[in-house]
Amino acid sequence: MAPARWGRTTRHRRGPAHALSELVADEGVPRRSAQLRAEARAEGGAARAAGLVEEMLG
């Protein structure tokens, strides 16, 4: 199986539990999550996203 590419490093696939452990241990994840949440809210949040999807589907 080919290695997965995450960010700048290559990690071998070791299953969801390993991926979750690495995610929880990454100190940058909460900061990035907060940044993405703020950006989504600034652009109208989930309601706007749902509206755009419905618009595209007709």
N, C-alpha and C positions, 0 to 999 in steps of 0.2 A: 504494500500500500504506500502511496506517495505521501511524504510529510505535508502537514498542513502549514500554511503561511499565516502567521499572526504577527502583525507589526513588523519589526525589523529582524526578528529572529525566526528560525525554523524550529518547530517542535514536532516531535513524532506524536502520532495519535495514540493516546493511552486511555481513552475513554472519557465519558462525561464527568465522572467523579474527579479525575485528575485535572481536567480543564477548569472545573468549578473551584477546586482548591487553589489553582494558580490565579484565577480571577479574584478570589477573596483575599489572597495574599498581596495582590498588586496595589500599592499605595496610591497609584494614580487613578484607579477606577472610580472612587467616590467623587473626586474632583471633576473628572470627565463626565460622569453621570449627571452631576449637578449642572454642568455647563450645557449639556444636551437638553436637560429638562427646561432650563431657562430659555434656551433658543426655541424650543417647541412651544412653550407658553407665549413667548413674544410674537410668534407667528400664528397664533390662534388656537394652539393646542389640538387636542384630539377631535374636537367638534369640527374645526376647519378641515382637518385631514379627512374626516369621514365625508364631509361635504364635497371635497375635491374628488374623492374616489367615486362617490355617487354621480357626480357631474361627468366623470370620464366614462362611467358605465352606461350613462344615458338613462 
